Amino acid sequence: MTWEILQIAIIILGPIPLQMYLKDTKVGNILSPIVVAYMIGIAISTFKIFPLSESISDWGTKISIMLAIPLLLFGADIIGWLKHSRSTVLSFLYAVIAAFVSCVVYGILFRGKITGVEEYSGMLFGVYTGGTATMNAVAIGLDVTPKVFAFVNSIEIFVGGIYLLFLTSVAPMFFGSFLRKYKFEDGDVNEYEEDGFSWSNLPGMLKSLGLSVLIIGVTLGVILGVFGTMDKSTLIIIILTTLSIGCSFIPAVGKWKGSFDVAEYLLLVFSIAAGMLCDFAIVINEGGLMLLYTALTWITVVFIHTLLSWMSKIDRDTTMITSTAALYGPAFIGQIATILGNKRIIIAGIATGIMGYAIGNYLGLAVTYLLRIL
């Protein structure tokens, strides 16, 4: 019991110092709080620092994501996002197309070679449009077991970590060798200021969290009332996502300050819990074809997205920031924008990442069912 209490305490309280002392610092721009949160969970799991309960980690990921989905989507200003520059929207659309093509093609090619490749393809599509958090949402929708999620999560973090090292090192020079340079418009300021945590935002935080709990309650109530059972994971995620997007059109909800801060905290909770489910020994000992499959889909997604952006003459910064938004989610936007020396693109990047959460939830499930039909 003592170890379970310690595990719960680390999952719940661990994000607090990361938000207080790491976010928006020079170290945090290089090594983001999300990365550190994953590292904490992975280190505890890999080095067996103390006995971990798989069920606690599993519930930690599920509860945090279920609460975070509405909080993230409350800020999904779809109309405003569509009014962003044509290149931003077009580049993200290319990222979605690239993810869809890659996951479906390799899902077909690896059928019969990897058991459960249909579910893996749907989960990886979630990764390629909204990051690991979206993958977990899709996994919940597909009713994937904790063991399967841990396996895919470990391999995805391993491959994604390698590409993140590329993004934060030589990628700007590499992509800059053949993609256009970002052009600042008249009046553009290369700075971005965010409100950050403030106790004055507490009322907005509580209202946002309360609405998130209400949406979850309504979703589960509808499922239970209509079907008489909670064994409808796909519909739960679809209804939860749809209701959350619907609430984003309510003007008052969009004005609540602090909802994104709560969502960021929950994503850190998710990252620590998900890290505890990782075991890189699995990647080394059992990865095999799954590691090859994940690496091929990831490389193909990046290749198709970059190729389409190059053909459309989309600049380097926009291409890299939309790729980051799709592959890793909004939490990594600031880090990449700092490396690019262009904080003007942060707002568009975060908005794009939020849209990725919504699209990834729907299409990630669709990819799996499409492959099953095929």
C-alpha positions in Angstrom: 0.0 0.0 0.0 2.9 2.4 0.8 4.3 2.1 -2.8 0.8 2.7 -4.3 0.4 5.9 -2.3 3.9 7.0 -3.4 3.1 6.2 -7.0 -0.2 8.2 -6.8 1.6 11.1 -5.1 4.2 11.3 -7.9 1.6 11.2 -10.6 -0.6 13.9 -9.1 2.0 16.2 -7.5 5.0 15.7 -9.8 3.7 18.1 -12.4 3.5 21.0 -10.0 7.3 21.7 -9.7 7.6 21.2 -13.5 5.0 23.9 -14.1 6.4 26.2 -11.4 10.2 26.0 -12.1 10.7 24.6 -15.6 8.1 26.1 -17.8 9.1 29.3 -19.7 12.8 29.0 -18.6 15.9 28.6 -20.8 16.2 25.0 -19.6 12.5 24.4 -20.2 12.7 25.7 -23.8 15.4 23.0 -24.5 14.0 20.2 -22.3 10.2 20.9 -22.1 8.2 19.9 -19.0 6.4 17.2 -21.0 9.7 15.6 -21.8 10.9 15.7 -18.2 7.5 14.3 -17.0 8.0 11.3 -19.4 11.6 10.9 -18.3 10.5 10.7 -14.6 7.9 8.0 -15.4 10.2 6.1 -17.7 13.1 6.2 -15.2 11.0 4.9 -12.4 9.7 2.1 -14.6 13.0 1.1 -16.4 15.3 1.2 -13.4 12.7 -0.4 -11.1 13.1 2.4 -8.5 10.1 1.0 -6.6 7.3 -1.4 -7.4 4.7 0.1 -9.7 1.0 -0.8 -10.0 0.1 -1.1 -13.7 -3.6 -0.4 -12.9 -2.7 2.9 -11.1 -0.7 4.0 -14.1 -3.4 2.9 -16.5 -6.1 4.8 -14.6 -3.9 7.8 -14.3 -3.6 8.0 -18.1 -7.3 7.4 -18.7 -8.7 9.9 -16.1 -6.2 12.6 -17.0 -7.0 12.3 -20.7 -10.7 12.1 -20.3 -10.6 15.4 -18.2 -8.1 17.0 -20.5 -9.9 16.5 -23.8 -12.7 19.0 -23.1 -10.3 21.5 -21.5 -8.1 21.4 -24.6 -11.0 21.6 -27.0 -12.8 24.5 -25.2 -10.1 26.7 -26.9 -10.6 25.1 -30.3 -11.6 28.3 -32.1 -12.4 26.5 -35.4 -13.5 29.5 -37.2 -10.6 31.6 -36.0 -8.2 28.7 -36.9 -9.5 28.6 -40.5 -8.8 32.3 -40.7 -5.1 31.7 -40.0 -2.7 32.1 -42.9 -3.4 29.8 -45.8 0.0 28.1 -45.4 -0.6 27.1 -41.8 -4.0 25.4 -42.5 -2.7 23.9 -45.7 0.4 22.5 -44.1 -1.5 20.9 -41.2 -3.9 19.4 -43.8 -0.9 17.9 -45.5 0.2 16.4 -42.2 -3.2 14.8 -41.7 -3.1 13.4 -45.3 0.4 12.1 -44.8 -0.6 10.4 -41.5 -3.7 8.8 -43.1 -1.9 7.5 -46.2 1.1 6.2 -44.1 -1.0 4.4 -41.5 -3.4 2.8 -44.0 -0.7 1.7 -46.4 1.5 0.2 -43.8 -1.5 -1.2 -42.0 -2.3 -3.2 -45.1 1.4 -4.1 -45.8 1.9 -5.4 -42.3 -1.4 -7.3 -42.0 -0.7 -10.9 -41.2 2.8 -10.0 -40.0 1.8 -8.0 -36.9 -1.2 -9.2 -34.8 -3.5 -6.3 -34.1 -2.0 -4.0 -36.7 -5.4 -2.4 -37.4 -5.6 -1.1 -33.8 -1.9 -0.1 -33.9 -2.5 1.9 -37.1 -5.4 3.8 -35.5 -3.4 4.6 -32.4 -0.4 5.8 -34.4 -2.6 8.0 -36.5 -3.6 9.6 -33.2 0.1 10.2 -32.5 0.7 11.7 -35.9 -2.1 14.2 -35.6 -2.2 15.0 -31.9 0.7 13.4 -30.1 0.7 10.6 -27.5 -2.3 12.0 -25.6 -4.4 11.6 -28.7 -3.1 8.1 -29.1 -4.3 7.3 -25.6 -7.7 8.7 -26.4 -7.9 6.4 -29.5 -6.7 3.5 -27.4 -9.5 4.1 -24.9 -12.0 4.3 -27.8 -10.7 1.0 -29.2 -10.7 -0.6 -25.7 -7.1 -1.5 -25.9 -5.6 -3.3 -22.9 -3.0 -1.5 -20.7 -0.4 -4.1 -21.8 -0.9 -3.3 -25.5 -0.9 0.4 -24.8 2.3 0.1 -22.8 3.9 -1.8 -25.7 2.9 0.7 -28.4 3.6 3.7 -26.1 7.1 2.5 -25.4 7.9 2.0 -29.1 6.3 5.3 -30.1 8.2 7.3 -27.5 11.5 5.6 -28.5 11.0 6.5 -32.2 9.5 9.9 -31.4 12.3 10.7 -29.0 14.9 10.1 -31.8 13.0 12.4 -34.2 12.6 15.1 -31.4 16.4 15.1 -31.1 16.6 15.7 -34.8 14.0 18.5 -34.6 15.9 20.3 -31.8 19.3 20.0 -33.4 20.0 19.9 -37.2 16.4 20.0 -38.5 16.2 23.8 -39.0 19.4 23.8 -41.1 18.2 20.6 -43.0 14.7 21.9 -43.8 16.0 25.4 -44.5 18.2 24.0 -47.3 15.2 23.4 -49.5 12.2 25.1 -47.9 11.5 28.8 -48.2 12.5 31.2 -45.5 9.6 32.5 -43.2 8.5 35.9 -44.3 7.5 38.4 -41.6 4.6 40.6 -42.6 4.5 44.3 -41.9 3.7 44.9 -38.2 4.6 41.4 -37.1 6.4 41.2 -33.8 8.8 38.3 -33.1 7.5 37.8 -29.6 4.8 35.9 -27.8 3.5 36.6 -24.4 1.3 34.1 -22.5 -0.5 34.7 -19.3 0.8 31.7 -17.5 -0.6 30.5 -14.2 -2.3 33.1 -12.0 -4.6 32.7 -9.0 -6.8 35.4 -10.6 -7.7 32.7 -13.2 -8.9 30.3 -10.5 -12.6 30.9 -11.1 -12.1 30.2 -14.8 -10.1 27.1 -14.0 -12.8 25.7 -11.7 -15.6 26.5 -14.1 -13.7 24.8 -17.0 -12.9 21.8 -14.9 -16.5 21.6 -13.7 -17.8 21.7 -17.3 -15.3 19.0 -18.2 -16.6 16.8 -15.4 -20.2 17.6 -16.5 -19.5 16.6 -20.1 -17.9 13.3 -19.0 -21.0 12.7 -16.8 -23.4 13.4 -19.7 -21.4 11.2 -22.1 -21.3 8.3 -19.7 -25.0 8.8 -18.8 -26.0 8.8 -22.5 -24.0 5.6 -23.2 -25.4 3.8 -20.1 -29.0 5.0 -20.7 -29.0 4.0 -24.4 -27.0 0.8 -24.3 -27.3 -0.3 -20.6 -23.5 -0.8 -20.5 -20.3 1.2 -20.4 -18.7 -1.2 -22.9 -18.9 1.3 -25.7 -15.4 2.9 -25.7 -15.5 4.2 -29.3 -18.8 6.0 -28.8 -17.6 7.5 -25.4 -14.6 9.2 -27.1 -16.7 10.3 -30.1 -19.5 11.8 -27.9 -17.0 13.4 -25.5 -15.0 15.0 -28.3 -18.2 16.2 -30.0 -19.7 17.8 -26.9 -16.4 19.5 -26.1 -16.1 21.0 -29.5 -19.8 22.1 -29.3 -19.0 23.9 -26.0 -16.1 25.7 -27.7 -18.8 27.6 -29.8 -20.3 29.1 -26.5 -18.7 32.6 -26.3 -18.5 32.5 -22.4 -16.6 29.2 -22.4 -14.0 30.6 -24.7 -13.4 33.5 -22.4 -12.7 31.5 -19.3 -9.1 32.0 -18.4 -7.0 29.2 -17.1 -8.6 26.2 -18.8 -5.5 25.6 -20.9 -3.3 25.8 -17.7 -5.4 23.0 -16.2 -5.2 21.0 -19.4 -1.4 21.4 -19.4 -1.2 20.1 -15.8 -3.4 17.1 -16.8 -1.1 16.4 -19.7 1.9 16.3 -17.4 -0.1 13.9 -15.1 -0.7 11.8 -18.2 3.0 12.0 -19.2 4.3 10.7 -15.9 1.6 7.9 -15.7 2.3 7.0 -19.3 6.0 7.0 -18.7 5.5 4.5 -15.9 3.8 2.2 -18.4 6.9 2.3 -20.6 9.7 -0.2 -20.5 12.4 0.2 -23.1 13.4 -3.4 -22.5 10.3 -4.3 -24.4 11.4 -2.2 -27.4 14.8 -4.0 -27.4 13.5 -7.6 -26.6 10.1 -7.6 -28.3 10.1 -4.6 -30.7 11.0 -6.4 -33.9 8.5 -5.8 -36.7 6.5 -3.3 -34.6 9.6 -1.1 -34.2 10.2 -1.3 -37.9 6.5 -0.6 -38.7 6.5 2.4 -36.4 9.7 3.8 -37.8 8.5 3.4 -41.4 5.2 5.1 -40.7 6.9 8.0 -38.9 9.5 8.5 -41.6 6.8 8.3 -44.3 4.5 10.8 -42.5 7.4 13.3 -42.3 8.5 12.7 -45.9 5.0 13.1 -47.4 4.2 16.2 -45.3 7.5 17.8 -46.2 7.2 17.0 -49.9 3.7 18.5 -50.1 4.8 21.6 -48.2 7.8 22.0 -50.6 5.5 21.5 -53.7 3.2 24.2 -52.3 6.1 26.5 -51.5 5.3 26.6 -47.7 8.1 28.0 -45.6 10.4 26.1 -43.3 9.0 27.5 -40.0 5.4 26.8 -40.8 6.2 23.3 -42.0 8.2 22.5 -38.9 5.7 24.0 -36.5 2.7 22.2 -38.0 4.7 19.0 -38.0 5.5 19.5 -34.3 1.8 20.3 -33.6 0.7 17.1 -35.3 3.3 14.7 -34.0 3.7 16.0 -30.5 0.8 18.4 -29.7 0.7 22.0 -28.5 3.0 21.4 -25.5 6.1 21.3 -27.7 5.3 24.4 -29.9 7.2 26.8 -27.7 10.3 24.7 -27.6 10.5 24.4 -31.4 9.6 28.1 -32.0 12.4 29.1 -29.7 14.9 26.9 -31.6 13.7 28.5 -34.9 14.0 32.0 -33.3 10.4 32.7 -34.4 7.9 33.1 -31.6 5.4 34.7 -34.0 4.3 31.3 -35.1 3.4 30.0 -31.5 -0.2 31.1 -31.6 -0.9 29.4 -34.9 1.1 26.3 -33.8 -0.9 25.9 -30.5 -4.2 26.4 -32.4 -3.1 23.8 -34.9 -2.2 21.4 -32.2 -5.6 21.8 -30.5 -7.2 21.0 -33.8 -5.1 17.9 -34.0 -6.6 16.6 -30.8 -10.1 16.8 -32.3 -9.2 15.4 -35.7 -7.0 12.6 -34.3 -9.8 11.3 -32.0 -12.2 10.9 -34.9 -9.9 9.8 -37.7 -7.8 7.5 -35.4 -10.9 5.4 -34.8 -11.8 5.7 -38.5 -8.4 4.3 -39.6 -8.8 1.2 -37.5 -12.4 0.5 -38.7 -11.4 1.2 -42.3 -8.6 -1.4 -42.1 -11.0 -3.9 -40.5 -13.4 -3.4 -43.3 -10.7 -3.7 -46.0 
